[in-house]
Amino acid sequence: MNILDKIVARKKEEVAIAKAKTSLKDLENLPVFKRDTYSLRKFLTDPAKTGIIAEFKRKSPSKGVINDKVSVEEVTTAYANAGASALSVLTDHDFFMGHEEDLIAARKVNQIPILRKDFMVDEYQIIEAKAIGADIVLLIAACLTRQEVSNFAKLAKSLGLSTLLEVHSAEELEGNLDPNIDVVGVNNRNLKDFSVSIDTSLQLAEIIPSDFLKISESAISNPETIKLLKKAGFNGFLIGENFMRTANPGLAMADFVKEI
């Protein structure tokens, strides 16, 4: 069993626990569930923004603890002030030291789109994402069937959420380009063995249809890489570890942006 299989198995257990604790009706009755969401497409194409989706991540399975000394409010507001087009907040507990409360806290102090960065395996999580203040949900092709991708994207759209489909190969891309998908993200990190290569984005850029916005995820630590990806047609860039491994992630992003 690879790490992705372990995460998905644990996630299904977590969802079962969450369902027993909080009903769908309870989620839908939360005040934030009724808020109007921010459009990822609108913010990614805003020329006043950087195209960067800046991530708050304390830990990863491959690197261990990255930064557990900073607050989500401080880091995300600094990211927004540095020109982030959107924020990504990890809500996975066991493998990334994230929590739903992190996203709730980030929502209270920011006025840009927030991605719930987690492993969606059940429609319950989509509704939960809306209820905690997310604007975007992540659908990872490697751990979903094509029917699940379609069903989850349709539900997200009905709730006013943007949908980011994450792929790592042409095989994952094929058949998953549902019309309810807003953005296709190419993860340069293979979730099964955690190897990374920017070539993954460059190769897949050529076969992603132009009606979908494109973002590149992971392995982006150099401003020159952003320039290369822009030439390849990418509209956005998800960056987290490069900023989070510093003592001041917001300042790290601001310095990075100056060099783009």
C-alpha positions in Angstrom: 0.0 0.0 0.0 1.5 3.3 -1.1 1.1 6.6 0.9 -1.8 7.8 -1.2 -3.7 4.5 -0.5 -3.0 5.0 3.2 -4.3 8.6 3.2 -7.5 7.6 1.4 -8.2 4.7 3.7 -7.7 6.9 6.7 -9.8 9.7 5.1 -12.8 7.4 4.7 -12.6 6.6 8.4 -12.5 10.3 9.3 -15.5 11.0 7.1 -17.5 8.3 8.8 -16.6 9.8 12.2 -17.6 13.3 11.0 -20.9 12.1 9.6 -21.8 10.5 12.9 -20.9 13.8 14.7 -22.4 16.4 12.4 -25.3 15.9 10.0 -25.6 17.4 6.6 -28.5 19.5 7.9 -26.3 20.8 10.7 -23.6 21.8 8.1 -26.2 23.5 5.9 -27.5 25.5 8.8 -24.2 27.0 9.7 -24.1 30.8 8.9 -21.1 30.6 6.6 -22.7 28.0 4.4 -25.0 30.7 3.0 -22.2 33.1 2.0 -21.4 34.0 -1.6 -18.2 32.4 -2.6 -15.2 34.0 -4.4 -14.5 32.8 -8.0 -11.1 31.2 -8.5 -11.3 31.9 -12.2 -12.0 35.6 -11.6 -9.0 35.9 -9.2 -6.6 33.9 -11.3 -7.2 36.0 -14.3 -7.1 39.3 -12.4 -4.0 41.2 -13.8 -3.5 42.9 -10.4 -2.8 39.5 -8.8 0.2 37.2 -9.1 -1.5 33.9 -10.1 0.0 32.3 -7.0 -2.1 30.1 -4.9 -0.2 30.4 -1.6 -0.4 27.4 0.7 -0.4 27.1 4.5 1.0 23.7 5.3 2.6 22.6 8.6 3.7 19.1 7.6 3.9 16.7 4.7 4.3 12.9 4.5 7.5 13.3 2.5 9.2 16.1 4.4 7.8 15.7 7.9 7.2 18.9 9.9 7.8 21.9 7.7 6.8 24.8 10.0 4.6 24.5 13.0 5.6 27.8 14.6 3.4 30.3 12.7 -0.3 31.1 12.8 -2.6 30.6 9.9 -4.1 34.1 10.3 -0.6 35.8 10.2 0.6 33.7 7.2 -2.5 33.9 5.0 -3.1 37.6 5.5 0.6 38.2 4.6 0.2 36.0 1.5 -2.9 38.0 0.5 -1.1 41.3 1.0 1.8 40.0 -1.2 -0.6 39.5 -4.1 -1.8 35.9 -3.8 -4.7 35.1 -6.2 -5.9 32.5 -3.7 -5.0 30.6 -0.6 -4.7 26.9 0.0 -5.2 25.6 3.5 -4.6 22.0 4.5 -7.4 20.4 6.5 -6.0 16.9 6.7 -5.3 16.0 10.3 -3.0 12.9 10.4 -0.7 13.4 7.5 -0.4 17.2 7.2 -1.1 18.5 10.7 -4.0 20.5 9.3 -7.5 21.1 10.6 -10.9 22.5 9.5 -10.4 25.2 12.1 -7.4 26.4 10.1 -9.6 27.2 7.2 -12.3 28.7 9.4 -9.6 31.0 10.9 -8.2 32.0 7.4 -11.7 32.7 6.1 -12.4 35.2 8.9 -9.4 37.4 8.0 -9.2 37.1 4.2 -11.2 38.3 1.2 -9.8 36.1 -1.5 -10.6 32.5 -2.6 -9.6 29.7 -0.3 -9.0 26.2 -1.4 -9.8 23.4 1.0 -6.7 21.3 0.4 -7.7 17.8 1.4 -8.4 14.4 -0.1 -12.1 14.4 -1.2 -13.5 10.9 -1.1 -17.2 11.6 -0.2 -19.8 14.2 -1.1 -20.1 15.0 2.6 -16.7 16.7 2.4 -17.9 19.0 -0.4 -20.8 20.3 1.7 -18.5 20.5 4.7 -16.0 22.6 2.7 -18.8 25.2 1.9 -19.8 25.1 5.6 -16.3 26.0 6.9 -15.8 28.8 4.4 -14.0 27.3 1.4 -14.4 28.7 -2.1 -12.6 25.9 -3.9 -12.5 22.1 -3.6 -9.7 19.8 -4.8 -10.6 16.7 -6.7 -7.5 14.4 -7.1 -7.9 12.1 -10.1 -5.5 9.6 -8.6 -7.9 8.7 -5.8 -11.3 9.1 -7.5 -13.2 7.3 -10.2 -14.4 9.3 -13.3 -17.9 9.0 -12.0 -16.9 10.4 -8.6 -15.1 13.3 -10.3 -18.2 14.1 -12.3 -20.6 13.8 -9.3 -18.4 15.8 -7.0 -17.8 18.6 -9.5 -21.5 18.8 -10.2 -22.3 19.1 -6.5 -19.5 21.7 -6.0 -20.9 23.8 -8.8 -24.4 23.7 -7.4 -23.0 25.1 -4.1 -21.2 27.9 -5.8 -17.8 26.3 -5.2 -15.0 26.4 -7.8 -13.4 23.0 -8.6 -9.8 22.2 -9.1 -9.1 18.9 -10.8 -5.6 17.6 -10.0 -3.8 15.3 -12.4 -0.3 13.9 -12.7 -0.5 12.1 -16.1 -2.3 12.1 -19.4 -4.1 9.0 -18.3 -5.6 10.8 -15.3 -6.5 13.8 -17.5 -8.4 11.6 -20.0 -12.0 11.2 -19.3 -12.0 13.5 -16.2 -12.5 16.9 -17.9 -16.1 17.3 -16.7 -17.8 20.6 -17.8 -18.2 21.5 -14.2 -14.5 21.6 -13.6 -13.1 25.1 -13.5 -9.4 24.6 -13.3 -7.0 21.8 -14.1 -4.0 21.5 -11.8 -0.9 19.5 -12.8 0.8 18.2 -9.7 4.6 17.9 -10.4 4.8 15.6 -7.3 3.7 12.0 -7.9 1.5 11.3 -4.9 2.3 7.6 -5.0 6.1 7.9 -4.7 6.5 11.7 -4.0 9.1 12.1 -6.8 8.9 15.6 -8.4 9.6 17.1 -11.9 8.4 20.3 -13.5 8.5 18.5 -16.8 5.1 17.0 -15.8 3.5 20.4 -16.1 5.3 21.2 -19.4 4.2 17.9 -21.0 0.6 18.1 -19.9 0.2 21.8 -20.8 0.0 20.8 -24.4 -3.0 18.5 -24.0 -5.2 20.4 -21.5 -8.0 22.0 -23.6 -7.9 25.8 -23.7 -11.4 26.2 -22.1 -9.8 25.1 -18.8 -7.6 27.4 -16.8 -4.3 25.6 -15.9 -2.2 25.7 -12.7 1.0 24.0 -11.9 1.5 22.6 -8.4 4.6 21.7 -6.3 8.3 21.8 -7.1 8.1 25.6 -7.7 10.9 27.3 -5.8 12.5 29.7 -8.4 10.8 32.8 -10.0 12.3 31.7 -13.3 10.2 28.6 -13.2 7.1 30.8 -13.0 8.2 32.6 -16.2 8.7 29.3 -17.9 5.3 28.0 -16.9 3.6 31.2 -18.0 5.1 30.7 -21.4 3.7 27.2 -21.4 0.2 28.6 -20.8 -0.3 28.3 -17.1 -2.5 30.8 -15.3 -1.6 29.9 -11.8 1.0 28.4 -9.5 0.4 26.6 -6.2 3.3 27.2 -3.9 3.5 26.3 -0.2 6.6 24.5 0.9 9.0 27.0 -0.6 7.4 29.7 1.6 6.4 27.7 4.6 9.9 26.3 5.3 11.1 29.9 6.2 10.5 31.6 9.5 8.4 34.3 7.8 6.4 32.7 4.9 4.6 35.9 4.0 7.8 37.8 3.7 9.3 34.9 1.7 6.4 35.2 -0.8 6.7 39.0 -1.0 10.4 38.7 -1.9 9.6 35.9 -4.4 7.0 38.1 -6.1 9.5 40.9 -6.6 11.6 38.6 -8.7 8.8 37.4 -11.0 
